[in-house]
Amino acid sequence: MTFERNYMAPKALLSVSDKTGIIPFAKALCQVHGFELISSGGTAKAIEDAGLPVTRVADYTDSPEILGGRVKTIHPRIHGGILAKREDQTHTDDLEKANIHPIDLVVVNLYPFSETVANPKVQWDKAIENIDIGGPAMVRAAAKNHAFVTILTRPEQYERFLKAIENGLDNLTYLFRQQLALEAFEHTASYDIAISQWMAKNIQPKSSPWLQALPLKQVLRYGENPHQKASWFSISDQGWGAAIQVQGKDLSTNNLIDLEAALLTVQEFGYDDSEGDSSIKPAAVVVKHTNPCGVATNEDLSVALHQALNADSVSSFGGIVALNKRVDKNSAIELKKLFLECVVSPGFSAEALEILSEKTNLRLLKISSTALNNREQKHIRSILGGLLIQDQDNEVINSTSWKLVTRREPNIKEQKDLIFAWKLVKHVHSNAIVVASSGRSLGIGAGQMNRVGSAKIALEAAGKEAKNAVLASDGFLPFSDTVRLANSYGITAIVQPGGSIRDKESINACDELGLAMLLTGRRHFLH
């Protein structure tokens, strides 16, 4: 039959699984505030049994429920009434042509999926039937159109809503509806996560439960080694999920891990996707097996890239490059000279893409600064049966807080080099030592079991260029051995965290040998 509508009354659509408080709420809506109630299934019956006037959805839409109740509210008269923009003439014309009245309030909570699957003996078919379809569609529609529609998803919200309309429905503020829309999207998001986690547990019982909340982006060819399976889960608009691959083969597990290390390192020197920020000096980073092997800054990006690639040309072969400026023609010519796995930057000029297109397997990735807004993001690592979660080591370096502990002060050039080296050493796996001069790395020692071992590697790599260069250490120097070794290569200034009860031994060695030393008060172990 066709329902005769009262076009003057505001419309409320009620369809709830949790019926807590729904009857007094419905009573207040229709008897105090003049709402016309529309409902379906068990909610409609409960309202009818309470003696309140209600129109069943099937009568409202002139379309009976089908498929055993699987299809009830998915109908143009429902979703058209929810989604229509009241101030859009084309929308109001469409409503009038289709004899659809706007729906002002949607009150929906979803089938009790989580409660159903909490029973470990629940049957697959029963769980599937408790996946709500029409409910989330109405919730999302109302939340999307929150400029005109109010969405309630929890009984705890009923009193808040009634208080807000004490002086009339028109007194509802946009911010009030906006907050409820946020709560609605959180409600449907958690509902979908519960479903995906349950399905993954039953279909892929060996998968890690903490990964099931993230969408699967790609099944990778293999993990760190060919015998290891691997998958990439990522949020589409954040980090690597937002990166655009403009050329090259599919990314591998090792590519992504190395790209992460390279990008985090180059960000220390700023990241310019505006293509015109003169305050950000061009920087280039080359990474191999998660450790930087060459880093340089220069007023010319191509020069910085050349210096970074040649800081350790043997290790650069097959490496990952990160740049903090758009790749131009001259930089592309530099990149073309050497076999590389990946290049990531804020962008590529048309000339650069043409030059690099000849290296068809080279993976080129573009990622914007907005996707890298990760200051508040936590660093998460899995261990057997659990997770380790910590803050990112991404504090902005404040060299003015560093403490001079030697008789000799570093000169202006040394000060600049010490800041550069300190920015870099935090991205080298501990024990870490960096030798640098004039805005470029000369030698990097990483991952050794003792600090003097890392220092030997870095200083030997720097060779004769270590003369008048500086050295940075990610951890304190409790002995004089690293200082004396550095001095033998011509190092003139050292920066380190300090904090050892034996700091005086390395400080005294610096004073004896005429070196300058600064203490940062910050350790940067990277495991």
CORCOR-V786037 format. One record per residue. N is the residue number from 1. RES is the residue in one small letter. PSI is psi in whole degrees, 0 to 359 (NA if undefined). NEAR is the number of other ideal C-beta (glycine too) atoms within 12 Angstrom. D_LAST is the distance of its C-alpha to the last C-alpha in whole Angstrom. Layout:
N:RES:PSI:NEAR:D_LAST / N:RES:PSI:NEAR:D_LAST
This chain:
1:m:160:12:71 / 2:t:130:13:70 / 3:f:133:23:68 / 4:e:111:13:70 / 5:r:149:24:68 / 6:n:100:18:68 / 7:y:344:16:67 / 8:m:336:11:67 / 9:a:141:23:65 / 10:p:150:32:61 / 11:k:138:42:59 / 12:a:127:48:57 / 13:l:120:50:55 / 14:l:123:51:54 / 15:s:96:50:52 / 16:v:141:38:50 / 17:s:315:31:49 / 18:d:108:29:48 / 19:k:14:27:52 / 20:t:123:19:51 / 21:g:5:26:53 / 22:i:327:36:54 / 23:i:309:28:58 / 24:p:328:21:59 / 25:f:314:39:56 / 26:a:322:40:58 / 27:k:316:25:62 / 28:a:322:26:60 / 29:l:311:38:60 / 30:c:324:30:63 / 31:q:332:19:65 / 32:v:321:17:64 / 33:h:3:30:62 / 34:g:24:21:64 / 35:f:147:37:62 / 36:e:127:33:63 / 37:l:134:41:61 / 38:i:135:45:59 / 39:s:172:46:58 / 40:s:163:39:57 / 41:g:224:29:57 / 42:g:331:21:57 / 43:t:316:36:56 / 44:a:317:32:60 / 45:k:318:19:61 / 46:a:320:29:60 / 47:i:318:35:61 / 48:e:315:21:65 / 49:d:335:16:65 / 50:a:1:23:64 / 51:g:20:13:67 / 52:l:146:28:66 / 53:p:130:23:66 / 54:v:144:35:64 / 55:t:125:35:64 / 56:r:147:30:62 / 57:v:320:37:60 / 58:a:323:26:62 / 59:d:323:23:65 / 60:y:321:40:63 / 61:t:349:35:62 / 62:d:38:21:65 / 63:s:116:22:63 / 64:p:156:18:63 / 65:e:144:22:59 / 66:i:171:15:59 / 67:l:42:12:56 / 68:g:28:10:57 / 69:g:359:21:55 / 70:r:329:19:52 / 71:v:110:20:54 / 72:k:306:35:55 / 73:t:356:43:54 / 74:i:93:28:53 / 75:h:145:31:56 / 76:p:327:22:57 / 77:r:337:33:59 / 78:i:301:40:56 / 79:h:331:31:53 / 80:g:319:29:55 / 81:g:329:42:56 / 82:i:317:45:53 / 83:l:350:31:51 / 84:a:133:35:54 / 85:k:120:22:54 / 86:r:336:21:57 / 87:e:3:12:57 / 88:d:114:16:57 / 89:q:324:12:61 / 90:t:325:13:60 / 91:h:313:23:58 / 92:t:327:20:61 / 93:d:318:14:63 / 94:d:319:21:61 / 95:l:316:28:61 / 96:e:317:16:65 / 97:k:323:13:66 / 98:a:5:20:64 / 99:n:48:19:65 / 100:i:134:29:62 / 101:h:142:32:62 / 102:p:142:37:58 / 103:i:126:45:56 / 104:d:333:36:55 / 105:l:131:46:53 / 106:v:125:48:51 / 107:v:104:47:50 / 108:v:131:50:48 / 109:n:159:38:46 / 110:l:163:34:44 / 111:y:143:31:45 / 112:p:68:24:43 / 113:f:309:33:41 / 114:s:319:26:38 / 115:e:324:19:41 / 116:t:312:26:42 / 117:v:355:28:39 / 118:a:336:14:38 / 119:n:114:15:41 / 120:p:343:11:39 / 121:k:7:10:43 / 122:v:139:21:43 / 123:q:149:14:45 / 124:w:312:17:43 / 125:d:323:10:46 / 126:k:319:18:46 / 127:a:318:26:43 / 128:i:319:20:44 / 129:e:344:20:47 / 130:n:15:28:45 / 131:i:113:27:43 / 132:d:136:36:45 / 133:i:305:28:46 / 134:g:324:34:48 / 135:g:305:41:47 / 136:p:326:35:43 / 137:a:317:28:45 / 138:m:319:44:48 / 139:v:312:43:45 / 140:r:321:32:43 / 141:a:313:34:46 / 142:a:320:44:47 / 143:a:321:34:44 / 144:k:319:27:44 / 145:n:37:34:47 / 146:h:347:33:47 / 147:a:336:24:49 / 148:f:343:34:52 / 149:v:142:41:51 / 150:t:134:44:49 / 151:i:127:47:47 / 152:l:131:46:47 / 153:t:357:39:45 / 154:r:143:28:45 / 155:p:331:24:48 / 156:e:344:17:46 / 157:q:346:33:47 / 158:y:312:33:50 / 159:e:322:18:52 / 160:r:318:22:49 / 161:f:315:35:51 / 162:l:322:28:55 / 163:k:323:16:54 / 164:a:335:25:53 / 165:i:19:30:56 / 166:e:324:16:59 / 167:n:21:12:60 / 168:g:150:12:60 / 169:l:329:28:58 / 170:d:347:13:58 / 171:n:355:16:56 / 172:l:130:31:53 / 173:t:158:17:51 / 174:y:318:15:48 / 175:l:325:13:45 / 176:f:311:24:46 / 177:r:325:33:46 / 178:q:316:22:43 / 179:q:318:23:41 / 180:l:326:36:43 / 181:a:318:31:42 / 182:l:313:19:38 / 183:e:326:28:39 / 184:a:315:39:40 / 185:f:325:24:38 / 186:e:323:20:35 / 187:h:311:33:38 / 188:t:327:32:38 / 189:a:313:22:34 / 190:s:328:23:33 / 191:y:313:33:36 / 192:d:322:27:35 / 193:i:318:23:32 / 194:a:318:31:33 / 195:i:312:30:35 / 196:s:323:27:33 / 197:q:318:26:30 / 198:w:316:31:34 / 199:m:317:21:35 / 200:a:321:25:31 / 201:k:325:22:31 / 202:n:330:20:35 / 203:i:320:14:34 / 204:q:72:19:31 / 205:p:344:13:30 / 206:k:355:13:27 / 207:s:152:21:25 / 208:s:126:22:22 / 209:p:331:21:24 / 210:w:348:20:22 / 211:l:343:25:22 / 212:q:347:26:26 / 213:a:346:22:26 / 214:l:142:25:25 / 215:p:143:21:27 / 216:l:123:21:27 / 217:k:318:25:27 / 218:q:138:22:27 / 219:v:120:17:26 / 220:l:159:26:24 / 221:r:318:22:26 / 222:y:179:18:23 / 223:g:219:19:19 / 224:e:332:19:17 / 225:n:157:13:20 / 226:p:336:13:24 / 227:h:0:9:24 / 228:q:127:14:22 / 229:k:152:17:23 / 230:a:147:26:22 / 231:s:152:25:23 / 232:w:116:31:22 / 233:f:135:28:22 / 234:s:148:24:23 / 235:i:132:19:25 / 236:s:332:18:28 / 237:d:17:18:28 / 238:q:144:22:24 / 239:g:223:31:21 / 240:w:339:35:21 / 241:g:337:24:24 / 242:a:356:23:26 / 243:a:146:37:26 / 244:i:118:23:29 / 245:q:115:26:29 / 246:v:351:25:32 / 247:q:155:29:32 / 248:g:177:26:30 / 249:k:169:18:29 / 250:d:148:22:27 / 251:l:146:33:24 / 252:s:173:28:21 / 253:t:311:25:18 / 254:n:324:29:16 / 255:n:310:43:18 / 256:l:319:37:17 / 257:i:317:28:14 / 258:d:322:38:14 / 259:l:319:37:17 / 260:e:313:34:14 / 261:a:319:37:12 / 262:a:316:44:16 / 263:l:318:42:17 / 264:l:325:38:15 / 265:t:312:46:15 / 266:v:333:46:19 / 267:q:338:37:19 / 268:e:338:35:19 / 269:f:18:37:22 / 270:g:162:24:24 / 271:y:117:36:25 / 272:d:101:27:29 / 273:d:12:28:30 / 274:s:349:18:33 / 275:e:26:22:34 / 276:g:17:12:36 / 277:d:99:18:34 / 278:s:345:12:34 / 279:s:344:12:32 / 280:i:117:27:29 / 281:k:135:29:29 / 282:p:138:40:28 / 283:a:148:44:24 / 284:a:139:48:23 / 285:v:133:51:20 / 286:v:129:49:19 / 287:v:141:47:16 / 288:k:123:34:16 / 289:h:48:24:13 / 290:t:355:31:11 / 291:n:136:40:11 / 292:p:135:50:14 / 293:c:349:44:17 / 294:g:130:46:20 / 295:v:137:51:20 / 296:a:152:43:24 / 297:t:148:39:26 / 298:n:159:28:30 / 299:e:338:16:33 / 300:d:121:21:33 / 301:l:319:42:30 / 302:s:326:31:32 / 303:v:316:27:31 / 304:a:318:41:28 / 305:l:316:45:27 / 306:h:315:28:29 / 307:q:320:34:27 / 308:a:318:51:24 / 309:l:327:41:25 / 310:n:356:27:26 / 311:a:326:40:24 / 312:d:77:36:22 / 313:s:332:22:25 / 314:v:313:16:24 / 315:s:331:28:20 / 316:s:333:36:22 / 317:f:122:20:24 / 318:g:18:24:23 / 319:g:186:40:20 / 320:i:134:49:20 / 321:v:134:53:21 / 322:a:135:48:21 / 323:l:148:52:24 / 324:n:7:44:25 / 325:k:161:41:28 / 326:r:135:35:31 / 327:v:123:43:31 / 328:d:185:30:35 / 329:k:309:21:37 / 330:n:324:25:36 / 331:s:321:39:32 / 332:a:322:34:33 / 333:i:319:25:35 / 334:e:316:34:32 / 335:l:328:44:30 / 336:k:340:28:32 / 337:k:335:23:32 / 338:l:149:28:29 / 339:f:121:18:28 / 340:l:157:40:25 / 341:e:312:36:24 / 342:c:152:46:23 / 343:v:130:50:24 / 344:v:137:53:23 / 345:s:174:47:25 / 346:p:345:38:28 / 347:g:177:32:31 / 348:f:133:36:33 / 349:s:163:26:36 / 350:a:320:16:39 / 351:e:320:18:39 / 352:a:316:35:36 / 353:l:323:28:36 / 354:e:317:18:39 / 355:i:315:27:38 / 356:l:347:35:34 / 357:s:340:20:36 / 358:e:337:15:37 / 359:k:78:26:34 / 360:t:333:11:34 / 361:n:347:20:31 / 362:l:124:35:29 / 363:r:122:32:27 / 364:l:127:41:28 / 365:l:137:41:26 / 366:k:130:31:27 / 367:i:134:40:26 / 368:s:162:26:27 / 369:s:330:28:26 / 370:t:328:16:27 / 371:a:348:27:25 / 372:l:16:31:22 / 373:n:76:18:23 / 374:n:21:25:20 / 375:r:325:16:20 / 376:e:353:10:20 / 377:q:143:19:18 / 378:k:153:15:16 / 379:h:122:20:12 / 380:i:133:19:13 / 381:r:138:15:11 / 382:s:143:15:13 / 383:i:173:12:13 / 384:l:116:8:17 / 385:g:13:9:19 / 386:g:194:12:18 / 387:l:149:16:15 / 388:l:126:15:13 / 389:i:126:14:14 / 390:q:165:15:13 / 391:d:154:14:14 / 392:q:148:24:13 / 393:d:72:27:12 / 394:n:28:24:15 / 395:e:141:18:18 / 396:v:130:17:20 / 397:i:131:26:20 / 398:n:92:13:23 / 399:s:342:26:24 / 400:t:343:13:27 / 401:s:355:15:26 / 402:w:151:28:24 / 403:k:125:22:26 / 404:l:126:27:28 / 405:v:3:34:28 / 406:t:166:31:30 / 407:r:324:16:34 / 408:r:133:21:33 / 409:e:148:21:32 / 410:p:142:32:30 / 411:n:179:15:33 / 412:i:315:12:32 / 413:k:315:20:31 / 414:e:319:33:28 / 415:q:313:23:27 / 416:k:318:24:27 / 417:d:323:38:25 / 418:l:320:42:23 / 419:i:315:34:22 / 420:f:312:40:21 / 421:a:323:51:19 / 422:w:322:41:17 / 423:k:324:42:17 / 424:l:319:54:15 / 425:v:335:50:13 / 426:k:345:38:11 / 427:h:10:41:10 / 428:v:135:47:9 / 429:h:136:31:6 / 430:s:148:30:6 / 431:n:135:35:9 / 432:a:136:42:10 / 433:i:136:53:14 / 434:v:133:54:16 / 435:v:129:52:20 / 436:a:158:48:22 / 437:s:140:35:26 / 438:s:42:24:28 / 439:g:27:33:25 / 440:r:151:40:24 / 441:s:142:53:21 / 442:l:330:44:23 / 443:g:141:43:20 / 444:i:127:48:16 / 445:g:127:42:14 / 446:a:146:38:11 / 447:g:22:24:8 / 448:q:158:25:11 / 449:m:343:12:12 / 450:n:152:20:14 / 451:r:323:38:14 / 452:v:333:28:18 / 453:g:317:22:17 / 454:s:321:38:15 / 455:a:319:45:18 / 456:k:317:27:20 / 457:i:313:32:18 / 458:a:316:48:18 / 459:l:322:36:22 / 460:e:323:24:23 / 461:a:322:31:22 / 462:a:325:36:24 / 463:g:226:18:27 / 464:k:335:16:30 / 465:e:348:27:29 / 466:a:342:33:27 / 467:k:127:19:30 / 468:n:16:26:30 / 469:a:180:39:27 / 470:v:165:49:24 / 471:l:138:57:20 / 472:a:142:53:17 / 473:s:133:53:15 / 474:d:340:41:12 / 475:g:171:38:13 / 476:f:163:34:16 / 477:l:91:44:18 / 478:p:349:25:20 / 479:f:164:26:22 / 480:s:355:29:25 / 481:d:316:23:24 / 482:t:321:42:21 / 483:v:313:41:24 / 484:r:323:26:27 / 485:l:316:35:25 / 486:a:317:47:24 / 487:n:324:31:28 / 488:s:339:20:29 / 489:y:357:33:28 / 490:g:12:25:30 / 491:i:138:45:27 / 492:t:345:34:29 / 493:a:148:44:26 / 494:i:141:52:23 / 495:v:136:52:20 / 496:q:163:48:18 / 497:p:323:33:17 / 498:g:180:30:19 / 499:g:357:20:20 / 500:s:149:22:20 / 501:i:349:11:24 / 502:r:23:17:24 / 503:d:324:28:24 / 504:k:331:23:27 / 505:e:315:24:27 / 506:s:326:42:25 / 507:i:315:32:27 / 508:n:324:21:30 / 509:a:320:30:29 / 510:c:316:37:29 / 511:d:321:22:32 / 512:e:322:19:34 / 513:l:355:27:32 / 514:g:23:20:33 / 515:l:155:42:30 / 516:a:146:36:29 / 517:m:134:47:25 / 518:l:141:38:24 / 519:l:131:33:22 / 520:t:337:35:20 / 521:g:6:23:19 / 522:r:127:31:16 / 523:r:149:25:13 / 524:h:54:35:10 / 525:f:139:22:6 / 526:l:116:28:4 / 527:h:NA:19:0
